[in-house]
Amino acid sequence: MIQENFIKIYEASFKENWDLPALTDYNENKTYLYKDMAVEIAKIHLLFRHCQVRRGDKIALIGKNTPQWCIAFMSVVTYGAIVVPILQDFNPNDVQHIVNHSESVMLFAGGNVWENLEEEKLPQLRGILSLSDYSCFCQRDGEDITQYMSDMETHFRKAYPLGFTKDDVRYAELGNDKVIELNYTSGTTGFTKGVMLTGDNLSGNIVFGMQSQLHYKGSKCLTFLPLAHAFGCAFDFLTPMAVGTHVILLGKIPSPKILLKAFEEVKPNLVLTVPLVLEKIYKKQISPMLNKLPLKLALNVPLLDTKIYGQIRKKLIDAFGGRFEQVIVGGAPLNPEVESFLHKIKFPFTVGYGMTECAPLISYTHHSEFIPGSAGRILPDIMEVKVDSPDPENISGELLVRGKNVMKGYYKNEEATNQVIDGDGWLHTGDMGTVTADGTIFIRGRAKTMILGANGQNIYPEEIEAKLNNMPFIMESLVIEKNGKLIALVYPDYEAVDNYGISSKDLSAALEEVRQNLNKIVAPYEQVTSIQLYPTEFQKTPKKSIKRYLYNR
């Protein structure tokens, strides 16, 4: 068991960082100090007590990243209830299923989400509260939540007649073995499962983040990853809140243009991102510049290439605000070409590996020790890893992990739990890869997506797609197997197509040339026999992974 108690970490942090800024809404420029958060949490605790919410009851939460979302999350866990964060990308039917399956008794929801839900399909809820001001959208017959919330200031003064001070911050006494969070995953297989995360699971991540000084007292972070997802929640919210960091919540769709403006203004001390952001910046801004003939020729001149790469590195660092120590990439593999270039210019980045079932971190290495192509080293003293392979360092096999971050199981789904956690406690990740003697992990692809070639070779479509996606006129791709042959479904980069004046009639010929160039750089057994145009972007999970099961038919 992790020594630090999950709930007590925040009891101590609110007291220690009382007068420091905690949360800022980037759009409204409204800031909550840690003491302001503590007051709001205390008010919501009063509501929970009035409604006789018991420790262990589930309370669901859905909406965009805002200070109110963070306060609601923290209110639930510090009370001793179980929080059920739901990604707002889920459709209303999925949201209603999750609320019902989790047996949630209350729901905090953004207005845009609430208006698409059907109250009669949520019979177990006692009330639904607004994430803008905690007013009551609706309540079950017999409840008086609306009245209680309208008189909250009176109730608060009665509970704290001398005013609310840091000495009044006293949170639930709950062992780390207890479930703190139910996190419902939406994977590439389409089946939703409730991951039971305990205080140990969450503390394993947070304490590692604290000890690694990813965030520290007075530092700043710009939060744009969805906080309902394990990666963003652990390292863009929970770890910062544990140490006194100032969290600025972007609260809007993080397009590169919006992000770069926010980075310039906030100047964060750490940047957490998913590969898509770096890949878009590389493909749209850096790659076209590198392919211009004068620069291309200059990069072949010794010493001059070093100077040019140094200038690109400085521009990229400035684009991210200029004050960060490193960029941590997670959530999905980083495109190898992009990774290789960033390493070449000595950009301070690292790639970690995790999954919701580990809350989420499995491996990480500081950028100064990061090995390109790897997913970092297994977390020391917290996790261990092995490969189901006769030669774990050289022959890919399924990655198995065990340790303090591994979930308790799937909620009300013992069969699914037993399928992924064996009798010795090893979590079968479903990822294929190798591991070096020092615990450095190299991932090849997903076991479920691996294609068995005609001569018995293991083909990882993700590796082919990574090469194809860097080629001209390709926005995204999906490699599938049909009748023993590899087919690439492609959604074109229509902006590039238009810029080059390629007509729809000529596009097929251009993509045929792309296919021929691709086949020159892949193994003989990875040859793509045809490229088929796909009319729209592929449907994706909230982590922006393509939902492959929709296309492998």
ABEGO torsion letter per residue (X at the ends): XBABBAAAAAAAAAAAAAABBABBBAAAGBBBBAAAAAAAAAAAAAAAAAAGBBBGBBBBBBEBBBAAAAAAAAAAAAAGBBBBBBBAABBAAAAAAAAAAAGBABBBBBAAAAAABBAAABAABABBBBAAAGBBABBBBGBAAAAAAAAAAAAAAAABAAEBBAAABBBBBBBAABBABBBBBBBAAGBBBBBBBBAAAAAAAAAAAAAAGABBBGBBBBBABBAABAAAAAAAAAAAAAAGBBBBBAGBBBBAAAAAAAAAAAGBABBBBBAAAAAAAAAAAAAAAAABAAAAAAAABBGAAAAAAAAAAAAAAAAAGGABABBBBBGBBBBAAAAAAAAAAGBBBBBBBBBAAAOABABBBBAAABBBGBAEBBBBGABBBBBBBABAAABBBBBBBBEAABBAEBBGBAAAAAAABBAAGBBBAGBBBBBBAAGBBBBAEBAAABBBBAAGBBBBAAAAAAAAAABBGBABBBBBBBGGBBBBBBBBBAAAAAAAGBBAAAAAAAAAAAAAAAAAABBAAABBABBBBBABBBBBBAAGBBBAAAABX
